Structures are given as C-alpha cells and as structure tokens.
Amino acid sequence: MKKFTITKKIAKHGSQAIIVIPRVLENELKPGTIVKVSLDVVGGASK
C-alpha cells in the first residue's frame, strides 16, 4: 500500500465541489483504482 498526502483547495465544476488530483500521481491513481480518502478541513472558504 502506498500513501500520499496532498493539500488541495476545493475546486468547482458546475454546481459541484471537486478535488482535482495532481497529474504527478496519474500513474499511481489510474481509473478503477480503489483509494481511501480522509478529509481534514484546515481553512475556511473566503468570499
């Protein structure tokens, strides 16, 4: 099992909030790969 830690700003795609995975992980996280995701909110959204 490999473990990666990334810190990302939540993006918007239409009306949905999404997390974009960095391209550098593209070979490790191919479509169909099962991952465990845990989210810790470290900052609030500013408007």
C-alpha positions in Angstrom: 0.0 0.0 0.0 1.3 3.4 -1.0 0.4 6.5 1.0 0.2 10.1 -0.3 -0.7 13.3 1.5 -1.8 16.3 -0.6 -3.2 19.6 0.5 -5.7 21.0 -2.1 -8.2 23.8 -2.5 -11.6 22.6 -3.4 -12.5 23.4 -7.0 -15.9 24.0 -8.5 -17.2 22.1 -11.5 -20.7 23.4 -12.4 -22.7 23.2 -9.2 -20.4 20.5 -7.6 -17.4 20.9 -5.4 -14.5 18.7 -6.6 -10.9 17.8 -5.6 -8.5 17.6 -8.5 -5.8 15.0 -8.2 -2.3 16.3 -9.3 -1.1 14.9 -12.6 2.1 13.7 -11.0 0.0 10.9 -9.3 -1.6 9.9 -12.7 0.4 6.7 -13.0 -0.4 5.7 -9.4 -4.1 6.5 -9.4 -5.4 5.2 -12.7 -9.2 4.9 -13.3 -10.5 1.9 -11.4 -8.0 2.2 -8.6 -9.6 2.0 -5.2 -8.5 4.6 -2.7 -9.3 5.5 0.9 -10.0 9.3 1.3 -9.9 11.1 4.6 -10.6 14.9 4.7 -9.4 17.3 7.3 -10.6 20.9 6.8 -7.7 23.2 7.5 -9.1 26.5 6.4 -12.5 28.0 5.5 -13.6 29.4 2.2 -13.4 33.1 1.8 -16.0 35.1 -0.2 
